[in-house]
């Protein structure tokens, strides 16, 4: 069975823990790394080559859009889900233009992440969506 390997990028360790709990409940999805800054994120993504990155827009040392720009041209670039407290149209448009596959509002769409991961798993031949 194919496994969707996920890296979580958010400055809140508590949020990353909650995301890990949500994603651990999806068969075939494995959180392989976490980062709290843009620099850590790029380093981790380059080293681990995940299938999916869950990325916050605002990070202590930069912005998630810069991270997305830095990794989107990689051979076998990861799918990127922007998960943010700043769901305005400006960020939504910039995220999609930079290559994000989803743009989710933390306050209203947080719980959609397992569904998104399951869709990616199904799309890569790893099974049916939950």
URJOJO-V663916 format. One record per residue. N is the residue number from 1. RES is the residue in one small letter. PSI is psi in radians with two decimals (* if undefined). NEAR is the number of other C-alpha atoms within 8 Angstrom. Layout:
BEGIN
n->N res->RES psi->PSI near->NEAR
n->N res->RES psi->PSI near->NEAR
END
This chain:
BEGIN
n->1 res->x psi->2.34 near->5
n->2 res->x psi->2.49 near->8
n->3 res->x psi->2.33 near->9
n->4 res->x psi->2.05 near->13
n->5 res->x psi->2.22 near->11
n->6 res->x psi->2.43 near->14
n->7 res->x psi->2.30 near->14
n->8 res->x psi->2.30 near->13
n->9 res->x psi->1.89 near->15
n->10 res->x psi->2.55 near->14
n->11 res->x psi->-0.16 near->9
n->12 res->x psi->1.96 near->7
n->13 res->x psi->-0.62 near->8
n->14 res->x psi->-0.77 near->6
n->15 res->x psi->-0.74 near->8
n->16 res->x psi->-0.69 near->12
n->17 res->x psi->-0.77 near->8
n->18 res->x psi->-0.72 near->8
n->19 res->x psi->-0.70 near->9
n->20 res->x psi->-0.77 near->9
n->21 res->x psi->-0.81 near->8
n->22 res->x psi->-0.78 near->11
n->23 res->x psi->-0.53 near->13
n->24 res->x psi->-0.39 near->10
n->25 res->x psi->-0.12 near->7
n->26 res->x psi->1.97 near->11
n->27 res->x psi->2.35 near->5
n->28 res->x psi->0.08 near->10
n->29 res->x psi->2.27 near->14
n->30 res->x psi->2.17 near->10
n->31 res->x psi->2.06 near->12
n->32 res->x psi->-0.14 near->9
n->33 res->x psi->2.79 near->9
n->34 res->x psi->2.54 near->12
n->35 res->x psi->2.59 near->13
n->36 res->x psi->-0.09 near->13
n->37 res->x psi->2.87 near->13
n->38 res->x psi->-0.76 near->16
n->39 res->x psi->-0.84 near->7
n->40 res->x psi->-0.69 near->9
n->41 res->x psi->-0.88 near->13
n->42 res->x psi->-0.79 near->11
n->43 res->x psi->-0.80 near->8
n->44 res->x psi->-0.75 near->12
n->45 res->x psi->-0.74 near->11
n->46 res->x psi->-0.63 near->8
n->47 res->x psi->-0.76 near->6
n->48 res->x psi->-0.38 near->8
n->49 res->x psi->1.06 near->9
n->50 res->x psi->2.90 near->12
n->51 res->x psi->-0.51 near->10
n->52 res->x psi->2.40 near->13
n->53 res->x psi->2.22 near->13
n->54 res->x psi->2.07 near->12
n->55 res->x psi->2.22 near->13
n->56 res->x psi->2.62 near->12
n->57 res->x psi->-0.74 near->11
n->58 res->x psi->2.14 near->8
n->59 res->x psi->2.75 near->13
n->60 res->x psi->-0.56 near->9
n->61 res->x psi->0.28 near->7
n->62 res->x psi->-2.68 near->9
n->63 res->x psi->2.64 near->12
n->64 res->x psi->-0.49 near->13
n->65 res->x psi->-0.63 near->10
n->66 res->x psi->-0.66 near->9
n->67 res->x psi->-0.82 near->11
n->68 res->x psi->-0.80 near->12
n->69 res->x psi->-0.67 near->9
n->70 res->x psi->-0.46 near->8
n->71 res->x psi->-0.15 near->12
n->72 res->x psi->-0.33 near->10
n->73 res->x psi->0.09 near->7
n->74 res->x psi->2.58 near->6
n->75 res->x psi->2.33 near->4
n->76 res->x psi->0.98 near->4
n->77 res->x psi->2.55 near->10
n->78 res->x psi->2.68 near->11
n->79 res->x psi->2.50 near->9
n->80 res->x psi->2.24 near->13
n->81 res->x psi->2.09 near->13
n->82 res->x psi->2.20 near->14
n->83 res->x psi->1.92 near->13
n->84 res->x psi->2.76 near->13
n->85 res->x psi->0.05 near->7
n->86 res->x psi->1.24 near->7
n->87 res->x psi->0.51 near->10
n->88 res->x psi->2.87 near->6
n->89 res->x psi->-0.60 near->6
n->90 res->x psi->-0.90 near->6
n->91 res->x psi->-0.65 near->9
n->92 res->x psi->-0.88 near->10
n->93 res->x psi->-0.78 near->8
n->94 res->x psi->-0.68 near->9
n->95 res->x psi->-0.85 near->12
n->96 res->x psi->-0.68 near->11
n->97 res->x psi->-0.55 near->7
n->98 res->x psi->-0.15 near->10
n->99 res->x psi->0.11 near->9
n->100 res->x psi->2.53 near->13
n->101 res->x psi->-0.39 near->8
n->102 res->x psi->2.68 near->8
n->103 res->x psi->1.86 near->13
n->104 res->x psi->2.43 near->12
n->105 res->x psi->2.09 near->12
n->106 res->x psi->-0.66 near->9
n->107 res->x psi->-0.39 near->6
n->108 res->x psi->-0.38 near->7
n->109 res->x psi->0.21 near->9
n->110 res->x psi->-0.80 near->10
n->111 res->x psi->-0.06 near->7
n->112 res->x psi->-0.23 near->7
n->113 res->x psi->-0.77 near->10
n->114 res->x psi->-0.67 near->11
n->115 res->x psi->-0.76 near->9
n->116 res->x psi->-0.78 near->8
n->117 res->x psi->-0.70 near->13
n->118 res->x psi->-0.65 near->13
n->119 res->x psi->-0.76 near->11
n->120 res->x psi->-0.73 near->9
n->121 res->x psi->-0.82 near->17
n->122 res->x psi->-0.70 near->11
n->123 res->x psi->-0.44 near->7
n->124 res->x psi->0.17 near->7
n->125 res->x psi->0.31 near->7
n->126 res->x psi->0.14 near->11
n->127 res->x psi->-2.96 near->7
n->128 res->x psi->2.57 near->8
n->129 res->x psi->2.61 near->8
n->130 res->x psi->* near->6
END
